[in-house]
């Protein structure tokens, strides 16, 4: 994780952007794991929450 963050930081992303991308990737992997392996139901409020997080990523990267 650290070398990827260093490369991303040198490539033009700032620390806030790298952390937000890391959180989205982590949440995506965990959501897939929870639905497929743990057989948790995917409820509508989870989808809305995740779409708000993706909206935050959009506004963070918007110039």
PQR file of N, CA, C, O and H, with PARSE charges and radii, in Angstrom:
ATOM      1  N   UNK A   1       0.824  -1.187   0.000 -0.4000 1.5000
ATOM      2  CA  UNK A   1       0.000   0.000   0.000 -0.0000 2.0000
ATOM      3  C   UNK A   1       0.873   1.258   0.000  0.5500 1.7000
ATOM      4  O   UNK A   1       0.561   2.226  -0.693 -0.5500 1.4000
ATOM      5  N   UNK A   2       1.955   1.250   0.765 -0.4000 1.5000
ATOM      6  CA  UNK A   2       2.784   2.446   0.860 -0.0000 2.0000
ATOM      7  C   UNK A   2       3.451   2.787  -0.472  0.5500 1.7000
ATOM      8  O   UNK A   2       3.426   3.955  -0.860 -0.5500 1.4000
ATOM      9  H   UNK A   2       2.209   0.464   1.328  0.4000 1.0000
ATOM     10  N   UNK A   3       4.057   1.818  -1.206 -0.4000 1.5000
ATOM     11  CA  UNK A   3       4.632   2.193  -2.505 -0.0000 2.0000
ATOM     12  C   UNK A   3       3.585   2.718  -3.478  0.5500 1.7000
ATOM     13  O   UNK A   3       3.870   3.625  -4.261 -0.5500 1.4000
ATOM     14  H   UNK A   3       4.077   0.869  -0.891  0.4000 1.0000
ATOM     15  N   UNK A   4       2.383   2.163  -3.440 -0.4000 1.5000
ATOM     16  CA  UNK A   4       1.345   2.661  -4.337 -0.0000 2.0000
ATOM     17  C   UNK A   4       0.976   4.089  -3.975  0.5500 1.7000
ATOM     18  O   UNK A   4       0.747   4.913  -4.861 -0.5500 1.4000
ATOM     19  H   UNK A   4       2.151   1.426  -2.804  0.4000 1.0000
ATOM     20  N   UNK A   5       0.914   4.392  -2.688 -0.4000 1.5000
ATOM     21  CA  UNK A   5       0.617   5.756  -2.277 -0.0000 2.0000
ATOM     22  C   UNK A   5       1.739   6.715  -2.660  0.5500 1.7000
ATOM     23  O   UNK A   5       1.484   7.856  -3.048 -0.5500 1.4000
ATOM     24  H   UNK A   5       1.100   3.723  -1.969  0.4000 1.0000
ATOM     25  N   UNK A   6       2.969   6.252  -2.551 -0.4000 1.5000
ATOM     26  CA  UNK A   6       4.090   7.113  -2.945 -0.0000 2.0000
ATOM     27  C   UNK A   6       4.052   7.398  -4.433  0.5500 1.7000
ATOM     28  O   UNK A   6       4.262   8.534  -4.857 -0.5500 1.4000
ATOM     29  H   UNK A   6       3.175   5.326  -2.236  0.4000 1.0000
ATOM     30  N   UNK A   7       3.785   6.372  -5.229 -0.4000 1.5000
ATOM     31  CA  UNK A   7       3.704   6.579  -6.675 -0.0000 2.0000
ATOM     32  C   UNK A   7       2.533   7.489  -7.018  0.5500 1.7000
ATOM     33  O   UNK A   7       2.654   8.367  -7.873 -0.5500 1.4000
ATOM     34  H   UNK A   7       3.615   5.448  -4.884  0.4000 1.0000
ATOM     35  N   UNK A   8       1.404   7.283  -6.356 -0.4000 1.5000
ATOM     36  CA  UNK A   8       0.252   8.134  -6.611 -0.0000 2.0000
ATOM     37  C   UNK A   8       0.510   9.565  -6.191  0.5500 1.7000
ATOM     38  O   UNK A   8       0.085  10.500  -6.870 -0.5500 1.4000
ATOM     39  H   UNK A   8       1.306   6.570  -5.662  0.4000 1.0000
ATOM     40  N   UNK A   9       1.197   9.745  -5.083 -0.4000 1.5000
ATOM     41  CA  UNK A   9       1.503  11.094  -4.602 -0.0000 2.0000
ATOM     42  C   UNK A   9       2.450  11.799  -5.558  0.5500 1.7000
ATOM     43  O   UNK A   9       2.305  12.992  -5.825 -0.5500 1.4000
ATOM     44  H   UNK A   9       1.542   8.986  -4.531  0.4000 1.0000
ATOM     45  N   UNK A  10       3.420  11.051  -6.072 -0.4000 1.5000
ATOM     46  CA  UNK A  10       4.358  11.646  -7.029 -0.0000 2.0000
ATOM     47  C   UNK A  10       3.713  11.870  -8.381  0.5500 1.7000
ATOM     48  O   UNK A  10       4.171  12.705  -9.161 -0.5500 1.4000
ATOM     49  H   UNK A  10       3.537  10.082  -5.855  0.4000 1.0000
ATOM     50  N   UNK A  11       2.650  11.129  -8.663 -0.4000 1.5000
ATOM     51  CA  UNK A  11       1.995  11.219  -9.965 -0.0000 2.0000
ATOM     52  C   UNK A  11       0.965  12.344 -10.026  0.5500 1.7000
ATOM     53  O   UNK A  11       0.328  12.522 -11.064 -0.5500 1.4000
ATOM     54  H   UNK A  11       2.278  10.451  -8.029  0.4000 1.0000
ATOM     55  N   UNK A  12       0.782  13.102  -8.956 -0.4000 1.5000
ATOM     56  CA  UNK A  12      -0.104  14.250  -9.021 -0.0000 2.0000
ATOM     57  C   UNK A  12      -1.311  14.197  -8.108  0.5500 1.7000
ATOM     58  O   UNK A  12      -2.075  15.160  -8.059 -0.5500 1.4000
ATOM     59  H   UNK A  12       1.300  12.957  -8.113  0.4000 1.0000
ATOM     60  N   UNK A  13      -1.511  13.106  -7.384 -0.4000 1.5000
ATOM     61  CA  UNK A  13      -2.618  13.040  -6.440 -0.0000 2.0000
ATOM     62  C   UNK A  13      -2.135  13.549  -5.085  0.5500 1.7000
ATOM     63  O   UNK A  13      -0.975  13.356  -4.718 -0.5500 1.4000
ATOM     64  H   UNK A  13      -0.891  12.324  -7.424  0.4000 1.0000
ATOM     65  N   UNK A  14      -3.027  14.195  -4.348 -0.4000 1.5000
ATOM     66  CA  UNK A  14      -2.633  14.614  -3.007 -0.0000 2.0000
ATOM     67  C   UNK A  14      -3.067  13.555  -1.993  0.5500 1.7000
ATOM     68  O   UNK A  14      -3.717  12.573  -2.350 -0.5500 1.4000
ATOM     69  H   UNK A  14      -3.968  14.351  -4.646  0.4000 1.0000
ATOM     70  N   UNK A  15      -2.709  13.760  -0.751 -0.4000 1.5000
ATOM     71  CA  UNK A  15      -2.989  12.777   0.296 -0.0000 2.0000
ATOM     72  C   UNK A  15      -4.476  12.531   0.505  0.5500 1.7000
ATOM     73  O   UNK A  15      -4.888  11.396   0.743 -0.5500 1.4000
ATOM     74  H   UNK A  15      -2.181  14.558  -0.461  0.4000 1.0000
ATOM     75  N   UNK A  16      -5.280  13.578   0.420 -0.4000 1.5000
ATOM     76  CA  UNK A  16      -6.723  13.425   0.597 -0.0000 2.0000
ATOM     77  C   UNK A  16      -7.330  12.552  -0.495  0.5500 1.7000
ATOM     78  O   UNK A  16      -8.164  11.689  -0.220 -0.5500 1.4000
ATOM     79  H   UNK A  16      -4.944  14.501   0.227  0.4000 1.0000
ATOM     80  N   UNK A  17      -6.908  12.782  -1.731 -0.4000 1.5000
ATOM     81  CA  UNK A  17      -7.434  11.991  -2.846 -0.0000 2.0000
ATOM     82  C   UNK A  17      -7.028  10.532  -2.722  0.5500 1.7000
ATOM     83  O   UNK A  17      -7.844   9.642  -2.964 -0.5500 1.4000
ATOM     84  H   UNK A  17      -6.231  13.483  -1.955  0.4000 1.0000
ATOM     85  N   UNK A  18      -5.791  10.273  -2.353 -0.4000 1.5000
ATOM     86  CA  UNK A  18      -5.333   8.894  -2.201 -0.0000 2.0000
ATOM     87  C   UNK A  18      -6.098   8.174  -1.099  0.5500 1.7000
ATOM     88  O   UNK A  18      -6.443   7.002  -1.252 -0.5500 1.4000
ATOM     89  H   UNK A  18      -5.128  10.995  -2.157  0.4000 1.0000
ATOM     90  N   UNK A  19      -6.366   8.857   0.006 -0.4000 1.5000
ATOM     91  CA  UNK A  19      -7.093   8.235   1.111 -0.0000 2.0000
ATOM     92  C   UNK A  19      -8.531   7.942   0.713  0.5500 1.7000
ATOM     93  O   UNK A  19      -9.068   6.897   1.080 -0.5500 1.4000
ATOM     94  H   UNK A  19      -6.086   9.809   0.130  0.4000 1.0000
ATOM     95  N   UNK A  20      -9.161   8.837  -0.024 -0.4000 1.5000
ATOM     96  CA  UNK A  20     -10.546   8.620  -0.448 -0.0000 2.0000
ATOM     97  C   UNK A  20     -10.639   7.440  -1.407  0.5500 1.7000
ATOM     98  O   UNK A  20     -11.563   6.633  -1.304 -0.5500 1.4000
ATOM     99  H   UNK A  20      -8.725   9.686  -0.323  0.4000 1.0000
ATOM    100  N   UNK A  21      -9.705   7.331  -2.329 -0.4000 1.5000
ATOM    101  CA  UNK A  21      -9.696   6.199  -3.256 -0.0000 2.0000
ATOM    102  C   UNK A  21      -9.475   4.899  -2.493  0.5500 1.7000
ATOM    103  O   UNK A  21     -10.109   3.888  -2.792 -0.5500 1.4000
ATOM    104  H   UNK A  21      -8.954   7.986  -2.412  0.4000 1.0000
ATOM    105  N   UNK A  22      -8.581   4.920  -1.512 -0.4000 1.5000
ATOM    106  CA  UNK A  22      -8.331   3.723  -0.702 -0.0000 2.0000
ATOM    107  C   UNK A  22      -9.601   3.298   0.034  0.5500 1.7000
ATOM    108  O   UNK A  22      -9.904   2.106   0.091 -0.5500 1.4000
ATOM    109  H   UNK A  22      -8.066   5.741  -1.268  0.4000 1.0000
ATOM    110  N   UNK A  23     -10.335   4.233   0.588 -0.4000 1.5000
ATOM    111  CA  UNK A  23     -11.566   3.904   1.309 -0.0000 2.0000
ATOM    112  C   UNK A  23     -12.623   3.331   0.387  0.5500 1.7000
ATOM    113  O   UNK A  23     -13.318   2.386   0.761 -0.5500 1.4000
ATOM    114  H   UNK A  23     -10.088   5.201   0.541  0.4000 1.0000
ATOM    115  N   UNK A  24     -12.758   3.881  -0.807 -0.4000 1.5000
ATOM    116  CA  UNK A  24     -13.750   3.361  -1.755 -0.0000 2.0000
ATOM    117  C   UNK A  24     -13.406   1.943  -2.174  0.5500 1.7000
ATOM    118  O   UNK A  24     -14.291   1.091  -2.264 -0.5500 1.4000
ATOM    119  H   UNK A  24     -12.194   4.648  -1.111  0.4000 1.0000
ATOM    120  N   UNK A  25     -12.144   1.682  -2.427 -0.4000 1.5000
ATOM    121  CA  UNK A  25     -11.733   0.326  -2.810 -0.0000 2.0000
ATOM    122  C   UNK A  25     -11.988  -0.643  -1.661  0.5500 1.7000
ATOM    123  O   UNK A  25     -12.489  -1.746  -1.880 -0.5500 1.4000
ATOM    124  H   UNK A  25     -11.425   2.373  -2.354  0.4000 1.0000
ATOM    125  N   UNK A  26     -11.651  -0.244  -0.446 -0.4000 1.5000
ATOM    126  CA  UNK A  26     -11.874  -1.100   0.715 -0.0000 2.0000
ATOM    127  C   UNK A  26     -13.352  -1.389   0.917  0.5500 1.7000
ATOM    128  O   UNK A  26     -13.730  -2.534   1.162 -0.5500 1.4000
ATOM    129  H   UNK A  26     -11.244   0.652  -0.267  0.4000 1.0000
ATOM    130  N   UNK A  27     -14.187  -0.373   0.820 -0.4000 1.5000
ATOM    131  CA  UNK A  27     -15.627  -0.572   0.988 -0.0000 2.0000
ATOM    132  C   UNK A  27     -16.217  -1.445  -0.111  0.5500 1.7000
ATOM    133  O   UNK A  27     -17.105  -2.258   0.148 -0.5500 1.4000
ATOM    134  H   UNK A  27     -13.880   0.558   0.621  0.4000 1.0000
ATOM    135  N   UNK A  28     -15.733  -1.283  -1.322 -0.4000 1.5000
ATOM    136  CA  UNK A  28     -16.227  -2.105  -2.430 -0.0000 2.0000
ATOM    137  C   UNK A  28     -15.896  -3.572  -2.201  0.5500 1.7000
ATOM    138  O   UNK A  28     -16.757  -4.440  -2.352 -0.5500 1.4000
ATOM    139  H   UNK A  28     -15.012  -0.623  -1.533  0.4000 1.0000
ATOM    140  N   UNK A  29     -14.654  -3.845  -1.837 -0.4000 1.5000
ATOM    141  CA  UNK A  29     -14.248  -5.229  -1.594 -0.0000 2.0000
ATOM    142  C   UNK A  29     -15.022  -5.821  -0.426  0.5500 1.7000
ATOM    143  O   UNK A  29     -15.457  -6.971  -0.490 -0.5500 1.4000
ATOM    144  H   UNK A  29     -13.955  -3.141  -1.715  0.4000 1.0000
ATOM    145  N   UNK A  30     -15.199  -5.045   0.642 -0.4000 1.5000
ATOM    146  CA  UNK A  30     -15.933  -5.563   1.783 -0.0000 2.0000
ATOM    147  C   UNK A  30     -17.405  -5.798   1.464  0.5500 1.7000
ATOM    148  O   UNK A  30     -17.985  -6.778   1.930 -0.5500 1.4000
ATOM    149  H   UNK A  30     -14.846  -4.111   0.694  0.4000 1.0000
ATOM    150  N   UNK A  31     -18.019  -4.914   0.675 -0.4000 1.5000
ATOM    151  CA  UNK A  31     -19.425  -5.111   0.294 -0.0000 2.0000
ATOM    152  C   UNK A  31     -19.601  -6.390  -0.521  0.5500 1.7000
ATOM    153  O   UNK A  31     -20.546  -7.148  -0.301 -0.5500 1.4000
ATOM    154  H   UNK A  31     -17.548  -4.118   0.296  0.4000 1.0000
ATOM    155  N   UNK A  32     -18.702  -6.619  -1.447 -0.4000 1.5000
ATOM    156  CA  UNK A  32     -18.775  -7.852  -2.241 -0.0000 2.0000
ATOM    157  C   UNK A  32     -18.598  -9.065  -1.336  0.5500 1.7000
ATOM    158  O   UNK A  32     -19.327 -10.047  -1.471 -0.5500 1.4000
ATOM    159  H   UNK A  32     -17.935  -6.003  -1.625  0.4000 1.0000
ATOM    160  N   UNK A  33     -17.637  -9.009  -0.415 -0.4000 1.5000
ATOM    161  CA  UNK A  33     -17.409 -10.095   0.524 -0.0000 2.0000
ATOM    162  C   UNK A  33     -18.636 -10.342   1.397  0.5500 1.7000
ATOM    163  O   UNK A  33     -19.020 -11.490   1.619 -0.5500 1.4000
ATOM    164  H   UNK A  33     -17.045  -8.211  -0.306  0.4000 1.0000
ATOM    165  N   UNK A  34     -19.249  -9.274   1.890 -0.4000 1.5000
ATOM    166  CA  UNK A  34     -20.404  -9.419   2.775 -0.0000 2.0000
ATOM    167  C   UNK A  34     -21.596 -10.027   2.053  0.5500 1.7000
ATOM    168  O   UNK A  34     -22.326 -10.830   2.634 -0.5500 1.4000
ATOM    169  H   UNK A  34     -18.937  -8.341   1.710  0.4000 1.0000
ATOM    170  N   UNK A  35     -21.801  -9.662   0.811 -0.4000 1.5000
ATOM    171  CA  UNK A  35     -22.947 -10.191   0.061 -0.0000 2.0000
ATOM    172  C   UNK A  35     -22.693 -11.627  -0.392  0.5500 1.7000
ATOM    173  O   UNK A  35     -23.571 -12.480  -0.269 -0.5500 1.4000
ATOM    174  H   UNK A  35     -21.208  -9.010   0.338  0.4000 1.0000
ATOM    175  N   UNK A  36     -21.505 -11.897  -0.911 -0.4000 1.5000
ATOM    176  CA  UNK A  36     -21.220 -13.212  -1.484 -0.0000 2.0000
ATOM    177  C   UNK A  36     -20.898 -14.243  -0.399  0.5500 1.7000
ATOM    178  O   UNK A  36     -21.477 -15.329  -0.401 -0.5500 1.4000
ATOM    179  H   UNK A  36     -20.791 -11.204  -1.011  0.4000 1.0000
ATOM    180  N   UNK A  37     -19.999 -13.931   0.512 -0.4000 1.5000
ATOM    181  CA  UNK A  37     -19.527 -14.914   1.477 -0.0000 2.0000
ATOM    182  C   UNK A  37     -20.389 -14.965   2.736  0.5500 1.7000
ATOM    183  O   UNK A  37     -20.752 -16.044   3.205 -0.5500 1.4000
ATOM    184  H   UNK A  37     -19.529 -13.049   0.513  0.4000 1.0000
ATOM    185  N   UNK A  38     -20.712 -13.798   3.278 -0.4000 1.5000
ATOM    186  CA  UNK A  38     -21.470 -13.757   4.522 -0.0000 2.0000
ATOM    187  C   UNK A  38     -22.983 -13.806   4.315  0.5500 1.7000
ATOM    188  O   UNK A  38     -23.745 -13.908   5.276 -0.5500 1.4000
ATOM    189  H   UNK A  38     -20.417 -12.922   2.898  0.4000 1.0000
ATOM    190  N   UNK A  39     -23.407 -13.733   3.065 -0.4000 1.5000
ATOM    191  CA  UNK A  39     -24.833 -13.800   2.694 -0.0000 2.0000
ATOM    192  C   UNK A  39     -25.651 -12.692   3.369  0.5500 1.7000
ATOM    193  O   UNK A  39     -26.801 -12.907   3.750 -0.5500 1.4000
ATOM    194  H   UNK A  39     -22.788 -13.650   2.285  0.4000 1.0000
ATOM    195  N   UNK A  40     -25.055 -11.521   3.510 -0.4000 1.5000
ATOM    196  CA  UNK A  40     -25.768 -10.372   4.059 -0.0000 2.0000
ATOM    197  C   UNK A  40     -26.657  -9.778   2.973  0.5500 1.7000
ATOM    198  O   UNK A  40     -26.267  -9.755   1.805 -0.5500 1.4000
ATOM    199  H   UNK A  40     -24.121 -11.347   3.200  0.4000 1.0000
ATOM    200  N   UNK A  41     -27.838  -9.301   3.335 -0.4000 1.5000
ATOM    201  CA  UNK A  41     -28.693  -8.666   2.328 -0.0000 2.0000
ATOM    202  C   UNK A  41     -28.151  -7.278   1.965  0.5500 1.7000
ATOM    203  O   UNK A  41     -27.641  -6.554   2.821 -0.5500 1.4000
ATOM    204  H   UNK A  41     -28.155  -9.321   4.284  0.4000 1.0000
ATOM    205  N   UNK A  42     -28.268  -6.934   0.716 -0.4000 1.5000
ATOM    206  CA  UNK A  42     -27.853  -5.618   0.241 -0.0000 2.0000
ATOM    207  C   UNK A  42     -29.090  -4.726   0.234  0.5500 1.7000
ATOM    208  O   UNK A  42     -29.942  -4.840  -0.647 -0.5500 1.4000
ATOM    209  H   UNK A  42     -28.681  -7.523   0.022  0.4000 1.0000
ATOM    210  N   UNK A  43     -29.180  -3.848   1.211 -0.4000 1.5000
ATOM    211  CA  UNK A  43     -30.373  -3.035   1.387 -0.0000 2.0000
ATOM    212  C   UNK A  43     -30.249  -1.712   0.647  0.5500 1.7000
ATOM    213  O   UNK A  43     -29.155  -1.308   0.251 -0.5500 1.4000
ATOM    214  H   UNK A  43     -28.487  -3.755   1.926  0.4000 1.0000
ATOM    215  N   UNK A  44     -31.370  -1.050   0.468 -0.4000 1.5000
ATOM    216  CA  UNK A  44     -31.398   0.185  -0.314 -0.0000 2.0000
ATOM    217  C   UNK A  44     -30.602   1.297   0.364  0.5500 1.7000
ATOM    218  O   UNK A  44     -29.976   2.105  -0.321 -0.5500 1.4000
ATOM    219  H   UNK A  44     -32.258  -1.378   0.790  0.4000 1.0000
ATOM    220  N   UNK A  45     -30.614   1.353   1.690 -0.4000 1.5000
ATOM    221  CA  UNK A  45     -29.874   2.430   2.353 -0.0000 2.0000
ATOM    222  C   UNK A  45     -28.360   2.249   2.217  0.5500 1.7000
ATOM    223  O   UNK A  45     -27.618   3.231   2.257 -0.5500 1.4000
ATOM    224  H   UNK A  45     -31.123   0.697   2.246  0.4000 1.0000
ATOM    225  N   UNK A  46     -27.896   1.016   2.058 -0.4000 1.5000
ATOM    226  CA  UNK A  46     -26.472   0.790   1.797 -0.0000 2.0000
ATOM    227  C   UNK A  46     -26.091   1.328   0.417  0.5500 1.7000
ATOM    228  O   UNK A  46     -25.039   1.943   0.244 -0.5500 1.4000
ATOM    229  H   UNK A  46     -28.498   0.218   2.026  0.4000 1.0000
ATOM    230  N   UNK A  47     -26.955   1.088  -0.548 -0.4000 1.5000
ATOM    231  CA  UNK A  47     -26.686   1.574  -1.911 -0.0000 2.0000
ATOM    232  C   UNK A  47     -26.675   3.094  -1.971  0.5500 1.7000
ATOM    233  O   UNK A  47     -25.837   3.679  -2.657 -0.5500 1.4000
ATOM    234  H   UNK A  47     -27.809   0.589  -0.408  0.4000 1.0000
ATOM    235  N   UNK A  48     -27.587   3.735  -1.268 -0.4000 1.5000
ATOM    236  CA  UNK A  48     -27.608   5.198  -1.250 -0.0000 2.0000
ATOM    237  C   UNK A  48     -26.363   5.737  -0.561  0.5500 1.7000
ATOM    238  O   UNK A  48     -25.764   6.708  -1.024 -0.5500 1.4000
ATOM    239  H   UNK A  48     -28.268   3.260  -0.710  0.4000 1.0000
ATOM    240  N   UNK A  49     -25.974   5.113   0.536 -0.4000 1.5000
ATOM    241  CA  UNK A  49     -24.765   5.550   1.246 -0.0000 2.0000
ATOM    242  C   UNK A  49     -23.530   5.415   0.365  0.5500 1.7000
ATOM    243  O   UNK A  49     -22.679   6.304   0.332 -0.5500 1.4000
ATOM    244  H   UNK A  49     -26.460   4.324   0.912  0.4000 1.0000
ATOM    245  N   UNK A  50     -23.441   4.306  -0.341 -0.4000 1.5000
ATOM    246  CA  UNK A  50     -22.283   4.109  -1.207 -0.0000 2.0000
ATOM    247  C   UNK A  50     -22.288   5.098  -2.366  0.5500 1.7000
ATOM    248  O   UNK A  50     -21.228   5.573  -2.773 -0.5500 1.4000
ATOM    249  H   UNK A  50     -24.132   3.584  -0.313  0.4000 1.0000
ATOM    250  N   UNK A  51     -23.459   5.414  -2.901 -0.4000 1.5000
ATOM    251  CA  UNK A  51     -23.515   6.391  -3.993 -0.0000 2.0000
ATOM    252  C   UNK A  51     -23.109   7.780  -3.502  0.5500 1.7000
ATOM    253  O   UNK A  51     -22.514   8.546  -4.260 -0.5500 1.4000
ATOM    254  H   UNK A  51     -24.320   5.028  -2.570  0.4000 1.0000
ATOM    255  N   UNK A  52     -23.418   8.118  -2.251 -0.4000 1.5000
ATOM    256  CA  UNK A  52     -22.969   9.398  -1.698 -0.0000 2.0000
ATOM    257  C   UNK A  52     -21.452   9.435  -1.547  0.5500 1.7000
ATOM    258  O   UNK A  52     -20.829  10.475  -1.761 -0.5500 1.4000
ATOM    259  H   UNK A  52     -23.901   7.496  -1.636  0.4000 1.0000
ATOM    260  N   UNK A  53     -20.861   8.308  -1.180 -0.4000 1.5000
ATOM    261  CA  UNK A  53     -19.400   8.249  -1.080 -0.0000 2.0000
ATOM    262  C   UNK A  53     -18.774   8.407  -2.470  0.5500 1.7000
ATOM    263  O   UNK A  53     -17.762   9.090  -2.624 -0.5500 1.4000
ATOM    264  H   UNK A  53     -21.367   7.463  -1.006  0.4000 1.0000
ATOM    265  N   UNK A  54     -19.376   7.776  -3.473 -0.4000 1.5000
ATOM    266  CA  UNK A  54     -18.864   7.942  -4.838 -0.0000 2.0000
ATOM    267  C   UNK A  54     -19.026   9.380  -5.308  0.5500 1.7000
ATOM    268  O   UNK A  54     -18.187   9.891  -6.050 -0.5500 1.4000
ATOM    269  H   UNK A  54     -20.198   7.221  -3.348  0.4000 1.0000
ATOM    270  N   UNK A  55     -20.103  10.038  -4.879 -0.4000 1.5000
ATOM    271  CA  UNK A  55     -20.269  11.455  -5.189 -0.0000 2.0000
ATOM    272  C   UNK A  55     -19.173  12.294  -4.558  0.5500 1.7000
ATOM    273  O   UNK A  55     -18.701  13.257  -5.163 -0.5500 1.4000
ATOM    274  H   UNK A  55     -20.785   9.624  -4.277  0.4000 1.0000
ATOM    275  N   UNK A  56     -18.763  11.939  -3.349 -0.4000 1.5000
ATOM    276  CA  UNK A  56     -17.671  12.648  -2.685 -0.0000 2.0000
ATOM    277  C   UNK A  56     -16.378  12.480  -3.468  0.5500 1.7000
ATOM    278  O   UNK A  56     -15.600  13.425  -3.593 -0.5500 1.4000
ATOM    279  H   UNK A  56     -19.146  11.157  -2.857  0.4000 1.0000
ATOM    280  N   UNK A  57     -16.148  11.296  -3.990 -0.4000 1.5000
ATOM    281  CA  UNK A  57     -14.939  11.069  -4.813 -0.0000 2.0000
ATOM    282  C   UNK A  57     -14.998  11.915  -6.078  0.5500 1.7000
ATOM    283  O   UNK A  57     -13.999  12.498  -6.500 -0.5500 1.4000
ATOM    284  H   UNK A  57     -16.780  10.528  -3.889  0.4000 1.0000
ATOM    285  N   UNK A  58     -16.175  11.972  -6.670 -0.4000 1.5000
ATOM    286  CA  UNK A  58     -16.322  12.789  -7.889 -0.0000 2.0000
ATOM    287  C   UNK A  58     -15.968  14.242  -7.602  0.5500 1.7000
ATOM    288  O   UNK A  58     -15.194  14.847  -8.344 -0.5500 1.4000
ATOM    289  H   UNK A  58     -16.987  11.499  -6.328  0.4000 1.0000
ATOM    290  N   UNK A  59     -16.523  14.808  -6.539 -0.4000 1.5000
ATOM    291  CA  UNK A  59     -16.249  16.210  -6.246 -0.0000 2.0000
ATOM    292  C   UNK A  59     -14.813  16.435  -5.782  0.5500 1.7000
ATOM    293  O   UNK A  59     -14.270  17.524  -5.964 -0.5500 1.4000
ATOM    294  H   UNK A  59     -17.152  14.317  -5.936  0.4000 1.0000
ATOM    295  N   UNK A  60     -14.202  15.430  -5.193 -0.4000 1.5000
ATOM    296  CA  UNK A  60     -12.823  15.580  -4.768 -0.0000 2.0000
ATOM    297  C   UNK A  60     -11.879  15.665  -5.964  0.5500 1.7000
ATOM    298  O   UNK A  60     -10.898  16.407  -5.922 -0.5500 1.4000
ATOM    299  H   UNK A  60     -14.643  14.545  -5.045  0.4000 1.0000
ATOM    300  N   UNK A  61     -12.161  14.918  -7.028 -0.4000 1.5000
ATOM    301  CA  UNK A  61     -11.289  14.914  -8.198 -0.0000 2.0000
ATOM    302  C   UNK A  61     -11.674  15.960  -9.236  0.5500 1.7000
ATOM    303  O   UNK A  61     -10.946  16.162 -10.208 -0.5500 1.4000
ATOM    304  H   UNK A  61     -12.958  14.315  -7.063  0.4000 1.0000
ATOM    305  N   UNK A  62     -12.807  16.623  -9.043 -0.4000 1.5000
ATOM    306  CA  UNK A  62     -13.251  17.638  -9.996 -0.0000 2.0000
ATOM    307  C   UNK A  62     -12.334  18.853  -9.876  0.5500 1.7000
ATOM    308  O   UNK A  62     -12.063  19.338  -8.777 -0.5500 1.4000
ATOM    309  H   UNK A  62     -13.398  16.458  -8.253  0.4000 1.0000
ATOM    310  N   UNK A  63     -11.874  19.321 -10.993 -0.4000 1.5000
ATOM    311  CA  UNK A  63     -10.959  20.467 -11.014 -0.0000 2.0000
ATOM    312  C   UNK A  63     -11.705  21.761 -10.841  0.5500 1.7000
ATOM    313  O   UNK A  63     -11.093  22.830 -10.834 -0.5500 1.4000
ATOM    314  H   UNK A  63     -12.094  18.927 -11.886  0.4000 1.0000
TER
END
